[in-house]
Every structure is written in C-alpha cells, then in structure tokens.
Amino acid sequence: MLKLTEKYATKPAQELPMLFQRILQNTIHDHFRRQKVRSTWTTLLSAFGHRDDKDEDFDPLETLPARSDSNSAADPAQQQQQAEIVGLIEQALARLPARQREAFLLRYWEELDVAETATAMGCSEGSVKTHCSRAVHALAEMLKARGVSL
C-alpha cells in the first residue's frame, strides 16, 4: 500500500486496483527470488560440512584452496617486477598531455564507456576515441623506450 501511495497518488482512482495488484505480485515474486538465492547459498555452504560440532568458529570458506592468481602465493621477485612496471606506467601517464591522460584514465582505469567518458570530459565521443588512441600509442612508445614490453 505504501508503494502505491508514494508513487501513484496522482493516478486516477480506476487505475489504482490494477496498480496495486501489480505491485503486490512483484513484491511476492521478489520475496521468493530472494529466498531462492539465500537457500541456494546456504545449501552450497553447508555442503562443506563441519570439521566437528565443537568448532563454533568454523568458516567453510577456509576449506577452499587459495586461487592461483591471488597475491598470497605470488613470488616476491614477480611482485617487485610488477611494482616497478606500475611505477613506470605512472611516470609515463604523468608525461601525457592532460586531455589524453584524462581520457585514458576514465576509459581504462575507471572503466567508463565512451559515452560516459565524453560526458565527463565535456567533449564528443569521437574526441574521446582520438585521445584514448593517442594516449595508448604514446604510452606504448614510452614504455618500449624504457624496455618494457607488454
């Protein structure tokens, strides 16, 4: 009833019964969808079982092996090399013209699409594409000159 009064108070009285039925049906469907998702995860996690009934702090996620791409299993030398490459990329980004750097960071670091980036930058989508292309090529040249091949 609250949804009906909040969102549809301006509607004619003859439309209200149909709107109420639709709101009620959607609410019921949402409830059962949530229940299905919750029970699925409960079932999946309970499949791991308990080590023993005395262990109240048992976390089933601890029984899973660490992912091979997680940082905990990474080689320290490889981590150092990655940190150096990131530092070189940051230095190269700082040397880009402001508009190219802005376009590159919005598109690839913030993961905005072309239209969102154009809106944020206050320019056309074509300009965003041009700035991004120039930035990528300039970064590739700067990194190649420093001996980094990606």
Backbone as JSON Lines, residues from 0, in Angstrom:
{"i":0,"aa":"M","n":[0.82,-1.19,0.0],"ca":[0.0,0.0,0.0],"c":[0.87,1.26,0.0]}
{"i":1,"aa":"L","n":[1.98,1.21,0.74],"ca":[2.84,2.39,0.79],"c":[3.43,2.72,-0.58]}
{"i":2,"aa":"K","n":[3.87,1.7,-1.29],"ca":[4.42,1.93,-2.63],"c":[3.36,2.57,-3.53]}
{"i":3,"aa":"L","n":[2.15,2.09,-3.41],"ca":[1.06,2.62,-4.23],"c":[0.83,4.1,-3.92]}
{"i":4,"aa":"T","n":[0.77,4.45,-2.66],"ca":[0.51,5.84,-2.3],"c":[1.69,6.75,-2.6]}
{"i":5,"aa":"E","n":[2.92,6.22,-2.44],"ca":[4.1,7.05,-2.68],"c":[4.3,7.35,-4.16]}
{"i":6,"aa":"K","n":[4.11,6.36,-5.0],"ca":[4.47,6.51,-6.41],"c":[3.3,6.82,-7.34]}
{"i":7,"aa":"Y","n":[2.09,6.46,-6.93],"ca":[0.97,6.58,-7.85],"c":[-0.2,7.38,-7.28]}
{"i":8,"aa":"A","n":[0.07,8.3,-6.4],"ca":[-1.01,9.09,-5.79],"c":[-1.71,9.98,-6.81]}
{"i":9,"aa":"T","n":[-1.04,10.32,-7.88],"ca":[-1.63,11.22,-8.88],"c":[-2.44,10.48,-9.94]}
{"i":10,"aa":"K","n":[-2.45,9.16,-9.91],"ca":[-3.18,8.37,-10.91],"c":[-4.68,8.41,-10.62]}
{"i":11,"aa":"P","n":[-5.48,8.23,-11.65],"ca":[-6.94,8.18,-11.45],"c":[-7.33,6.98,-10.58]}
{"i":12,"aa":"A","n":[-8.43,7.11,-9.87],"ca":[-8.87,6.08,-8.92],"c":[-9.16,4.75,-9.61]}
{"i":13,"aa":"Q","n":[-9.62,4.74,-10.86],"ca":[-9.95,3.48,-11.53],"c":[-8.7,2.67,-11.88]}
{"i":14,"aa":"E","n":[-7.52,3.29,-11.94],"ca":[-6.29,2.57,-12.23],"c":[-5.64,1.97,-10.98]}
{"i":15,"aa":"L","n":[-6.0,2.43,-9.81],"ca":[-5.35,2.02,-8.58],"c":[-5.47,0.53,-8.28]}
{"i":16,"aa":"P","n":[-6.63,-0.12,-8.48],"ca":[-6.69,-1.57,-8.2],"c":[-5.7,-2.38,-9.05]}
{"i":17,"aa":"M","n":[-5.57,-2.05,-10.33],"ca":[-4.64,-2.78,-11.2],"c":[-3.2,-2.53,-10.76]}
{"i":18,"aa":"L","n":[-2.88,-1.27,-10.43],"ca":[-1.53,-0.96,-9.97],"c":[-1.21,-1.68,-8.67]}
{"i":19,"aa":"F","n":[-2.19,-1.73,-7.76],"ca":[-1.97,-2.42,-6.5],"c":[-1.7,-3.91,-6.74]}
{"i":20,"aa":"Q","n":[-2.45,-4.54,-7.62],"ca":[-2.24,-5.95,-7.92],"c":[-0.84,-6.19,-8.49]}
{"i":21,"aa":"R","n":[-0.4,-5.32,-9.38],"ca":[0.93,-5.46,-9.99],"c":[2.02,-5.28,-8.93]}
{"i":22,"aa":"I","n":[1.88,-4.29,-8.07],"ca":[2.87,-4.07,-7.01],"c":[2.91,-5.28,-6.08]}
{"i":23,"aa":"L","n":[1.75,-5.8,-5.73],"ca":[1.67,-6.96,-4.84],"c":[2.34,-8.17,-5.48]}
{"i":24,"aa":"Q","n":[2.04,-8.43,-6.76],"ca":[2.65,-9.56,-7.46],"c":[4.17,-9.41,-7.52]}
{"i":25,"aa":"N","n":[4.65,-8.23,-7.85],"ca":[6.1,-8.01,-7.95],"c":[6.78,-8.19,-6.59]}
{"i":26,"aa":"T","n":[6.14,-7.74,-5.54],"ca":[6.7,-7.89,-4.2],"c":[6.78,-9.36,-3.81]}
{"i":27,"aa":"I","n":[5.74,-10.13,-4.12],"ca":[5.75,-11.56,-3.83],"c":[6.84,-12.26,-4.63]}
{"i":28,"aa":"H","n":[6.95,-11.95,-5.92],"ca":[8.0,-12.55,-6.76],"c":[9.38,-12.22,-6.21]}
{"i":29,"aa":"D","n":[9.6,-10.95,-5.83],"ca":[10.89,-10.55,-5.27],"c":[11.22,-11.34,-4.02]}
{"i":30,"aa":"H","n":[10.22,-11.53,-3.15],"ca":[10.42,-12.28,-1.92],"c":[10.88,-13.71,-2.23]}
{"i":31,"aa":"F","n":[10.2,-14.38,-3.15],"ca":[10.56,-15.76,-3.46],"c":[11.9,-15.86,-4.17]}
{"i":32,"aa":"R","n":[12.24,-14.87,-5.0],"ca":[13.56,-14.87,-5.63],"c":[14.66,-14.75,-4.58]}
{"i":33,"aa":"R","n":[14.47,-13.83,-3.63],"ca":[15.47,-13.68,-2.56],"c":[15.61,-14.95,-1.75]}
{"i":34,"aa":"Q","n":[14.49,-15.58,-1.43],"ca":[14.52,-16.83,-0.66],"c":[15.28,-17.91,-1.43]}
{"i":35,"aa":"K","n":[15.04,-17.98,-2.74],"ca":[15.71,-18.99,-3.55],"c":[17.23,-18.78,-3.53]}
{"i":36,"aa":"V","n":[17.67,-17.54,-3.68],"ca":[19.09,-17.25,-3.68],"c":[19.69,-17.56,-2.31]}
{"i":37,"aa":"R","n":[19.02,-17.13,-1.24],"ca":[19.54,-17.39,0.1],"c":[19.63,-18.88,0.4]}
{"i":38,"aa":"S","n":[18.61,-19.63,0.02],"ca":[18.65,-21.06,0.31],"c":[19.69,-21.77,-0.54]}
{"i":39,"aa":"T","n":[19.92,-21.28,-1.76],"ca":[20.96,-21.87,-2.6],"c":[22.32,-21.72,-1.95]}
{"i":40,"aa":"W","n":[22.65,-20.52,-1.49],"ca":[23.95,-20.29,-0.86],"c":[24.08,-21.05,0.44]}
{"i":41,"aa":"T","n":[23.0,-21.14,1.21],"ca":[23.04,-21.9,2.45],"c":[23.32,-23.36,2.16]}
{"i":42,"aa":"T","n":[22.66,-23.89,1.15],"ca":[22.86,-25.29,0.77],"c":[24.28,-25.52,0.29]}
{"i":43,"aa":"L","n":[24.79,-24.62,-0.54],"ca":[26.14,-24.78,-1.07],"c":[27.18,-24.72,0.04]}
{"i":44,"aa":"L","n":[27.02,-23.78,0.96],"ca":[28.0,-23.66,2.03],"c":[27.89,-24.79,3.04]}
{"i":45,"aa":"S","n":[26.68,-25.29,3.24],"ca":[26.53,-26.39,4.2],"c":[27.09,-27.69,3.63]}
{"i":46,"aa":"A","n":[27.28,-27.77,2.32],"ca":[27.84,-28.97,1.71],"c":[29.29,-29.19,2.13]}
{"i":47,"aa":"F","n":[29.96,-28.13,2.59],"ca":[31.33,-28.28,3.06],"c":[31.39,-29.04,4.37]}
{"i":48,"aa":"G","n":[30.3,-29.0,5.11],"ca":[30.25,-29.72,6.39],"c":[31.08,-29.06,7.46]}
{"i":49,"aa":"H","n":[30.92,-29.55,8.67],"ca":[31.68,-29.04,9.81],"c":[32.8,-30.01,10.13]}
{"i":50,"aa":"R","n":[33.92,-29.45,10.57],"ca":[35.03,-30.32,10.98],"c":[34.61,-31.13,12.2]}
{"i":51,"aa":"D","n":[34.04,-30.45,13.15],"ca":[33.44,-31.13,14.29],"c":[32.41,-30.17,14.9]}
{"i":52,"aa":"D","n":[31.52,-30.69,15.66],"ca":[30.44,-29.88,16.2],"c":[30.91,-28.91,17.27]}
{"i":53,"aa":"K","n":[32.09,-29.12,17.84],"ca":[32.59,-28.26,18.9],"c":[33.16,-26.95,18.36]}
{"i":54,"aa":"D","n":[33.54,-26.93,17.09],"ca":[34.19,-25.77,16.49],"c":[33.12,-24.75,16.06]}
{"i":55,"aa":"E","n":[32.86,-23.76,16.9],"ca":[31.84,-22.76,16.59],"c":[32.34,-21.73,15.6]}
{"i":56,"aa":"D","n":[33.66,-21.55,15.5],"ca":[34.23,-20.56,14.6],"c":[34.55,-21.14,13.23]}
{"i":57,"aa":"F","n":[33.93,-22.23,12.87],"ca":[34.21,-22.89,11.6],"c":[33.75,-21.99,10.46]}
{"i":58,"aa":"D","n":[34.62,-21.75,9.51],"ca":[34.3,-20.97,8.32],"c":[34.47,-21.87,7.11]}
{"i":59,"aa":"P","n":[33.38,-22.19,6.41],"ca":[33.51,-23.1,5.26],"c":[34.39,-22.55,4.16]}
{"i":60,"aa":"L","n":[34.52,-21.23,4.09],"ca":[35.37,-20.66,3.05],"c":[36.85,-20.95,3.29]}
{"i":61,"aa":"E","n":[37.21,-21.25,4.53],"ca":[38.6,-21.6,4.82],"c":[38.98,-22.96,4.25]}
{"i":62,"aa":"T","n":[38.0,-23.77,3.92],"ca":[38.3,-25.09,3.37],"c":[38.66,-25.03,1.89]}
{"i":63,"aa":"L","n":[38.37,-23.89,1.24],"ca":[38.67,-23.75,-0.18],"c":[40.14,-23.45,-0.38]}
{"i":64,"aa":"P","n":[40.75,-24.0,-1.43],"ca":[42.16,-23.69,-1.7],"c":[42.29,-22.25,-2.21]}
{"i":65,"aa":"A","n":[43.44,-21.64,-1.99],"ca":[43.68,-20.28,-2.47],"c":[43.75,-20.31,-3.99]}
{"i":66,"aa":"R","n":[43.24,-19.25,-4.6],"ca":[43.3,-19.16,-6.05],"c":[44.74,-18.99,-6.49]}
{"i":67,"aa":"S","n":[45.05,-19.53,-7.64],"ca":[46.42,-19.46,-8.12],"c":[46.83,-18.04,-8.5]}
{"i":68,"aa":"D","n":[45.85,-17.17,-8.8],"ca":[46.19,-15.81,-9.18],"c":[46.1,-14.84,-8.01]}
{"i":69,"aa":"S","n":[45.95,-15.34,-6.79],"ca":[45.88,-14.45,-5.64],"c":[47.28,-13.98,-5.27]}
{"i":70,"aa":"N","n":[47.38,-12.84,-4.6],"ca":[48.68,-12.26,-4.25],"c":[49.39,-13.05,-3.16]}
{"i":71,"aa":"S","n":[48.67,-13.84,-2.39],"ca":[49.31,-14.55,-1.27],"c":[50.32,-15.59,-1.75]}
{"i":72,"aa":"A","n":[50.13,-16.15,-2.93],"ca":[51.03,-17.18,-3.42],"c":[52.03,-16.65,-4.45]}
{"i":73,"aa":"A","n":[52.04,-15.32,-4.66],"ca":[52.9,-14.75,-5.7],"c":[54.36,-14.74,-5.25]}
{"i":74,"aa":"D","n":[55.22,-14.86,-6.22],"ca":[56.66,-14.83,-6.0],"c":[57.07,-13.38,-5.67]}
{"i":75,"aa":"P","n":[57.86,-13.16,-4.62],"ca":[58.27,-11.8,-4.26],"c":[59.01,-11.08,-5.39]}
{"i":76,"aa":"A","n":[59.82,-11.8,-6.14],"ca":[60.53,-11.18,-7.25],"c":[59.55,-10.7,-8.31]}
{"i":77,"aa":"Q","n":[58.51,-11.5,-8.54],"ca":[57.49,-11.12,-9.53],"c":[56.7,-9.92,-9.02]}
{"i":78,"aa":"Q","n":[56.4,-9.89,-7.73],"ca":[55.7,-8.74,-7.16],"c":[56.54,-7.47,-7.3]}
{"i":79,"aa":"Q","n":[57.84,-7.57,-7.08],"ca":[58.73,-6.42,-7.23],"c":[58.75,-5.94,-8.67]}
{"i":80,"aa":"Q","n":[58.82,-6.87,-9.61],"ca":[58.83,-6.52,-11.02],"c":[57.53,-5.83,-11.41]}
{"i":81,"aa":"Q","n":[56.4,-6.35,-10.92],"ca":[55.11,-5.72,-11.22],"c":[55.05,-4.31,-10.64]}
{"i":82,"aa":"A","n":[55.58,-4.12,-9.43],"ca":[55.58,-2.8,-8.81],"c":[56.43,-1.82,-9.63]}
{"i":83,"aa":"E","n":[57.55,-2.3,-10.16],"ca":[58.39,-1.44,-10.99],"c":[57.68,-1.05,-12.29]}
{"i":84,"aa":"I","n":[56.99,-2.01,-12.9],"ca":[56.26,-1.72,-14.13],"c":[55.14,-0.73,-13.87]}
{"i":85,"aa":"V","n":[54.43,-0.9,-12.77],"ca":[53.36,0.04,-12.42],"c":[53.94,1.44,-12.22]}
{"i":86,"aa":"G","n":[55.1,1.52,-11.58],"ca":[55.76,2.81,-11.4],"c":[56.13,3.45,-12.73]}
{"i":87,"aa":"L","n":[56.63,2.65,-13.67],"ca":[56.97,3.18,-15.0],"c":[55.72,3.65,-15.73]}
{"i":88,"aa":"I","n":[54.62,2.91,-15.59],"ca":[53.36,3.31,-16.24],"c":[52.87,4.63,-15.64]}
{"i":89,"aa":"E","n":[52.97,4.77,-14.33],"ca":[52.54,6.01,-13.68],"c":[53.38,7.19,-14.15]}
{"i":90,"aa":"Q","n":[54.7,6.99,-14.29],"ca":[55.57,8.05,-14.79],"c":[55.21,8.42,-16.23]}
{"i":91,"aa":"A","n":[54.93,7.4,-17.05],"ca":[54.56,7.66,-18.44],"c":[53.22,8.38,-18.51]}
{"i":92,"aa":"L","n":[52.28,8.0,-17.65],"ca":[50.99,8.69,-17.62],"c":[51.15,10.17,-17.26]}
{"i":93,"aa":"A","n":[52.05,10.45,-16.35],"ca":[52.27,11.83,-15.92],"c":[52.83,12.7,-17.06]}
{"i":94,"aa":"R","n":[53.49,12.08,-18.02],"ca":[54.07,12.83,-19.14],"c":[53.09,13.02,-20.3]}
{"i":95,"aa":"L","n":[51.93,12.39,-20.24],"ca":[50.93,12.57,-21.3],"c":[50.29,13.95,-21.19]}
{"i":96,"aa":"P","n":[49.81,14.49,-22.32],"ca":[49.01,15.71,-22.25],"c":[47.76,15.48,-21.38]}
{"i":97,"aa":"A","n":[47.27,16.53,-20.77],"ca":[46.19,16.42,-19.79],"c":[44.94,15.73,-20.36]}
{"i":98,"aa":"R","n":[44.51,16.1,-21.54],"ca":[43.28,15.52,-22.11],"c":[43.46,14.04,-22.43]}
{"i":99,"aa":"Q","n":[44.63,13.67,-22.93],"ca":[44.9,12.25,-23.22],"c":[44.92,11.45,-21.92]}
{"i":100,"aa":"R","n":[45.58,12.0,-20.9],"ca":[45.65,11.32,-19.61],"c":[44.25,11.16,-19.02]}
{"i":101,"aa":"E","n":[43.45,12.22,-19.1],"ca":[42.09,12.18,-18.56],"c":[41.25,11.12,-19.29]}
{"i":102,"aa":"A","n":[41.31,11.11,-20.61],"ca":[40.55,10.13,-21.39],"c":[41.0,8.71,-21.08]}
{"i":103,"aa":"F","n":[42.31,8.51,-21.02],"ca":[42.85,7.18,-20.76],"c":[42.42,6.67,-19.38]}
{"i":104,"aa":"L","n":[42.56,7.5,-18.37],"ca":[42.21,7.09,-17.01],"c":[40.72,6.82,-16.85]}
{"i":105,"aa":"L","n":[39.9,7.67,-17.44],"ca":[38.45,7.45,-17.34],"c":[38.03,6.16,-18.05]}
{"i":106,"aa":"R","n":[38.6,5.95,-19.24],"ca":[38.2,4.77,-20.02],"c":[38.75,3.47,-19.44]}
{"i":107,"aa":"Y","n":[40.03,3.44,-19.09],"ca":[40.66,2.17,-18.75],"c":[40.86,1.96,-17.25]}
{"i":108,"aa":"W","n":[41.02,3.01,-16.48],"ca":[41.17,2.82,-15.04],"c":[39.8,2.84,-14.37]}
{"i":109,"aa":"E","n":[38.95,3.8,-14.75],"ca":[37.62,3.92,-14.15],"c":[36.59,3.06,-14.88]}
{"i":110,"aa":"E","n":[36.96,2.49,-16.0],"ca":[36.13,1.6,-16.8],"c":[34.8,2.22,-17.23]}
{"i":111,"aa":"L","n":[34.84,3.51,-17.6],"ca":[33.65,4.15,-18.16],"c":[33.59,3.83,-19.65]}
{"i":112,"aa":"D","n":[32.38,3.81,-20.19],"ca":[32.3,3.59,-21.63],"c":[32.55,4.92,-22.34]}
{"i":113,"aa":"V","n":[32.56,4.89,-23.68],"ca":[32.91,6.08,-24.45],"c":[31.93,7.22,-24.19]}
{"i":114,"aa":"A","n":[30.63,6.9,-24.14],"ca":[29.63,7.95,-23.92],"c":[29.77,8.59,-22.54]}
{"i":115,"aa":"E","n":[30.0,7.77,-21.52],"ca":[30.17,8.31,-20.16],"c":[31.43,9.16,-20.07]}
{"i":116,"aa":"T","n":[32.49,8.72,-20.72],"ca":[33.74,9.47,-20.71],"c":[33.55,10.8,-21.42]}
{"i":117,"aa":"A","n":[32.85,10.79,-22.55],"ca":[32.6,12.03,-23.29],"c":[31.8,13.01,-22.44]}
{"i":118,"aa":"T","n":[30.82,12.51,-21.73],"ca":[30.02,13.38,-20.85],"c":[30.89,13.95,-19.74]}
{"i":119,"aa":"A","n":[31.72,13.12,-19.13],"ca":[32.57,13.57,-18.03],"c":[33.6,14.6,-18.51]}
{"i":120,"aa":"M","n":[34.1,14.41,-19.72],"ca":[35.11,15.32,-20.25],"c":[34.51,16.54,-20.93]}
{"i":121,"aa":"G","n":[33.22,16.48,-21.25],"ca":[32.57,17.6,-21.93],"c":[32.98,17.72,-23.38]}
{"i":122,"aa":"C","n":[33.13,16.57,-24.05],"ca":[33.51,16.58,-25.46],"c":[32.73,15.49,-26.19]}
{"i":123,"aa":"S","n":[33.01,15.34,-27.49],"ca":[32.31,14.34,-28.28],"c":[32.92,12.96,-28.08]}
{"i":124,"aa":"E","n":[32.17,11.93,-28.46],"ca":[32.68,10.56,-28.36],"c":[33.88,10.35,-29.27]}
{"i":125,"aa":"G","n":[33.86,10.99,-30.43],"ca":[34.99,10.89,-31.35],"c":[36.27,11.44,-30.74]}
{"i":126,"aa":"S","n":[36.14,12.54,-29.99],"ca":[37.3,13.12,-29.32],"c":[37.85,12.17,-28.27]}
{"i":127,"aa":"V","n":[36.96,11.5,-27.55],"ca":[37.4,10.54,-26.54],"c":[38.18,9.42,-27.2]}
{"i":128,"aa":"K","n":[37.66,8.91,-28.31],"ca":[38.35,7.82,-29.01],"c":[39.72,8.28,-29.5]}
{"i":129,"aa":"T","n":[39.8,9.5,-30.03],"ca":[41.07,10.03,-30.52],"c":[42.06,10.19,-29.38]}
{"i":130,"aa":"H","n":[41.62,10.79,-28.27],"ca":[42.51,10.99,-27.13],"c":[42.99,9.65,-26.57]}
{"i":131,"aa":"C","n":[42.1,8.68,-26.47],"ca":[42.48,7.36,-25.96],"c":[43.48,6.68,-26.88]}
{"i":132,"aa":"S","n":[43.24,6.73,-28.16],"ca":[44.14,6.1,-29.12],"c":[45.53,6.73,-29.04]}
{"i":133,"aa":"R","n":[45.57,8.05,-29.01],"ca":[46.87,8.73,-28.93],"c":[47.57,8.4,-27.61]}
{"i":134,"aa":"A","n":[46.8,8.33,-26.53],"ca":[47.4,8.02,-25.22],"c":[47.99,6.62,-25.21]}
{"i":135,"aa":"V","n":[47.26,5.66,-25.76],"ca":[47.73,4.27,-25.78],"c":[49.01,4.17,-26.6]}
{"i":136,"aa":"H","n":[49.03,4.81,-27.77],"ca":[50.22,4.75,-28.61],"c":[51.41,5.45,-27.94]}
{"i":137,"aa":"A","n":[51.16,6.6,-27.32],"ca":[52.24,7.32,-26.64],"c":[52.77,6.51,-25.46]}
{"i":138,"aa":"L","n":[51.88,5.9,-24.68],"ca":[52.31,5.08,-23.54],"c":[53.13,3.89,-24.03]}
{"i":139,"aa":"A","n":[52.67,3.25,-25.11],"ca":[53.4,2.1,-25.64],"c":[54.81,2.5,-26.06]}
{"i":140,"aa":"E","n":[54.94,3.65,-26.71],"ca":[56.26,4.12,-27.13],"c":[57.15,4.44,-25.93]}
{"i":141,"aa":"M","n":[56.57,5.13,-24.93],"ca":[57.36,5.48,-23.74],"c":[57.84,4.22,-22.99]}
{"i":142,"aa":"L","n":[56.94,3.25,-22.86],"ca":[57.3,2.03,-22.15],"c":[58.3,1.19,-22.95]}
{"i":143,"aa":"K","n":[58.13,1.16,-24.28],"ca":[59.08,0.42,-25.12],"c":[60.47,1.04,-25.0]}
{"i":144,"aa":"A","n":[60.54,2.37,-24.92],"ca":[61.82,3.05,-24.77],"c":[62.49,2.73,-23.44]}
{"i":145,"aa":"R","n":[61.68,2.4,-22.42],"ca":[62.2,2.03,-21.1],"c":[62.46,0.53,-20.98]}
{"i":146,"aa":"G","n":[62.21,-0.21,-22.07],"ca":[62.5,-1.66,-22.07],"c":[61.36,-2.53,-21.57]}
{"i":147,"aa":"V","n":[60.15,-1.96,-21.48],"ca":[59.0,-2.73,-21.02],"c":[58.2,-3.15,-22.24]}
{"i":148,"aa":"S","n":[57.99,-4.47,-22.36],"ca":[57.14,-4.96,-23.44],"c":[55.97,-5.69,-22.8]}
{"i":149,"aa":"L","n":[54.78,-5.24,-23.11],"ca":[53.59,-5.81,-22.5],"c":[52.87,-6.75,-23.41]}
